[in-house]
Amino acid sequence: MKQRNRTNNRPSHAVYLVEGEGESAFWTKIGSAWQHEDGDGFNISLSAVPLTGRLVIRKRQPKAEGGAGQ
């Protein structure tokens, strides 16, 4: 199976630890994911491995131009 070389590509997704439910949920980014070229899987790199909570993988969003406060 052919996979993308993740060292040369930006991750396609972000990995979050989510604790709690609804509006009071606390999201912490703990890693990144690179989608396989065939679309059937991911390579995942985590900076932490949680014991509780749940993992959520979301597509990366482009950063807003100009930054906050402008």
C-alpha positions as CSV (number, residue, x, y, z in Angstrom):
1,M,0.0,0.0,0.0
2,K,1.4,3.4,-1.0
3,Q,1.4,6.1,1.7
4,R,2.3,9.8,1.6
5,N,5.7,10.7,3.0
6,R,4.5,12.7,6.1
7,T,7.8,14.4,6.5
8,N,7.3,16.4,3.3
9,N,3.5,17.1,3.7
10,R,1.5,19.1,6.2
11,P,-0.9,17.0,8.2
12,S,-4.5,16.8,6.8
13,H,-6.1,16.5,10.2
14,A,-5.6,17.5,13.9
15,V,-6.1,15.1,16.8
16,Y,-7.8,16.4,20.0
17,L,-8.4,15.0,23.4
18,V,-12.0,16.0,24.4
19,E,-13.0,15.9,28.1
20,G,-16.6,16.6,29.1
21,E,-19.7,17.1,27.0
22,G,-21.5,19.8,25.1
23,E,-20.7,23.5,25.7
24,S,-18.5,22.7,28.8
25,A,-16.3,20.2,26.9
26,F,-12.5,21.0,27.0
27,W,-10.6,20.4,23.8
28,T,-6.8,19.9,23.8
29,K,-4.8,19.4,20.6
30,I,-2.5,16.4,21.2
31,G,-1.4,15.4,17.7
32,S,-1.8,15.4,13.9
33,A,-2.9,12.9,11.3
34,W,-2.0,12.3,7.7
35,Q,-4.6,10.7,5.4
36,H,-3.3,7.8,3.3
37,E,-3.4,8.4,-0.5
38,D,-6.1,5.7,-0.9
39,G,-8.3,7.4,1.7
40,D,-8.7,4.3,3.7
41,G,-6.6,5.2,6.8
42,F,-4.3,7.6,8.6
43,N,-0.8,7.9,10.0
44,I,-1.2,9.5,13.5
45,S,1.4,11.2,15.6
46,L,0.5,12.0,19.2
47,S,2.4,14.1,21.7
48,A,0.4,12.6,24.6
49,V,-1.6,9.4,25.1
50,P,-4.7,10.1,27.2
51,L,-6.0,7.7,29.9
52,T,-9.5,9.3,30.0
53,G,-11.6,11.3,27.6
54,R,-12.1,10.6,23.9
55,L,-10.0,11.3,20.8
56,V,-11.5,13.4,18.0
57,I,-9.9,13.7,14.6
58,R,-10.9,16.8,12.6
59,K,-9.8,18.2,9.2
60,R,-7.4,21.1,9.6
61,Q,-8.8,24.5,9.0
62,P,-6.8,27.2,7.3
63,K,-5.4,29.9,9.6
64,A,-7.2,33.2,9.5
65,E,-5.3,36.0,7.8
66,G,-4.1,38.9,10.0
67,G,-4.3,37.0,13.3
68,A,-6.4,37.9,16.3
69,G,-7.2,41.5,17.2
70,Q,-6.9,42.9,13.7
